[in-house]
Amino acid sequence: MAKTLISLGANLGNVRETMLAAKRMLLEKFPTHSQFVFSHLYRTPPVGGPSGQSDFLNAVVSIEHPHSVWEVWGIVKSIESELGRQRQQRWESRRIDVDVLLHDDLRIWTPHFKVPHPRMCMRSFILKPSLEIVQNMVDPVSRMTIEQLYAKIKSDSKILVSTPQAELTNSLRAALATKGGPPDVRWQTLAIEDANQFLEETDSGSPRLTIVAVSTPDPETVLWEDYSRSWAIRLGMDHSRHNPIEHPELHLPIGPRYLLPANDLSWATHEIQSAVDAMSCTVEIASPFD
């Protein structure tokens, strides 16, 4: 039996009924002998999206079942489709959002599907509900339990933002400064061939979150996930297809990390600010999930 952690969130229409409908569909679409543990429903403010949105209801569910991760992904997408999700803009209001957070210790890096979920490690509105039901489940990228991750993002340590080029570092710093960006960011320029220096840099400071920002030389013809795969492997985010001799993983100190697309400076700075907001936002129990 595999174990999968899934998140559910919504802030449009009759939000509670939508969440309950998603719960019923999960129970129907997995085999009858699957084992479910649902968190409470949590109320959280919108983070990172357009202004004027309503609060979200969020929850997580742990499922033990016989499916592959790809079958689980298919179930998740079918639930979103059947409940009428239509996305025009990232982080906008939505009828339902269902994501695969963890699936055993799998690490998958593709353009359309990534496990663990790339932003799970820095979202208090995901980690706090998860803490309720799977506090000892381990994120295989950070190598931290849910309980440790939640404590880490609530710590006073700084965020480390690292890029492979000095020009990109300077551009991101300037762009973030014009938006009144967060003061608790430490910057670093580090080429991938020198990435073992992360050990020296992070051992002393133990960042609350490490963000590696990577841009592609030709975004029109090269998929960012393909170009950044070497970084994904080095950071422990992809273990499915690489040659361990040609592409070794770094033995980084444990901790949350995020690989960020950086061709669009406005978007990249928005992501950094949203990461800070997601770590600190208010998350309160709304009601039992029934």
Phi, psi and omega in degrees: 000133175271161177235124182237140174250126185235142176250151176228138178207146180202152175210023178237143174070212176280088192296316181298317180294323177297316179297319179294324177296319178296321177298314180299321181291322175300315180297326181282325189273342175267154179304152186298333181272005176292151182248125185247140169226117182257142172282176166294168166278134181242140177261130182221150176287156175293139181235124171088344185267187178299154181289162176086006180282155174280165174299156177263150158259131179232152175202163173230157177222136173259131183231127170257128194199172181263005186281157168282165180296328180289325175294321177297316179301319177298319178297315180300313181295323180293324178294314178301318181294315183292332179269005168086028178289132172227118183249121173254334185218136181297138177066020174281174173302145183212148179292318177202143175226119181236123184231143169279119181268308181221149172219100187050229179249025180293145173230114185233135182229099176228166180300328188251349184209124180228135176226131355300159177301129189302330184257000182305319189292348184237009184253110180293333179284352170259315185291324182293314173298324179294324179301330180293326190241337183219052188298336182260003177292139187257132169280115187289347177278305179283340184063029178245150172286165176303318180299317180291320178299315181297317178297323182294313183288344177266003181282175182265002183289161184279165170270138175255124174248120183239140176228159180280345183232138179300322180299319179292320177302312182296320181294318178295317180299316181294317181295320180291324180295323180293339179262011181066041187301170185296142183279347188262041179250131174252137187250149182207138172251123188210114176289156185297328180290344178252017191294343177296344177294346173307326181302313181291320184289321188269337180299321184281322187261336182044073185301150174295326177205135174256122177249124174253116183260122185230133176246150179268147179289337182217078186295343180286333185239348183243122176296134182300319180297325177290315181294322185270006184301323179300320176292319179301320179292313181299326182272002176081019183266347181223120180231014191270326190223000191274160174273114186294343178278315181283330184230076182288146171282148176279145175270069183285154169302150180297151178153158181291145181211153185218128178263117193248128172293133188231016177293323178264104185297322180297316179293318182296317178293324175299319179296320179295314179296320180294326176298317178297315180296321182292331178286332189250357186293157179286134179227115185233142176297129178264315182185167169299155180268069178204000000 
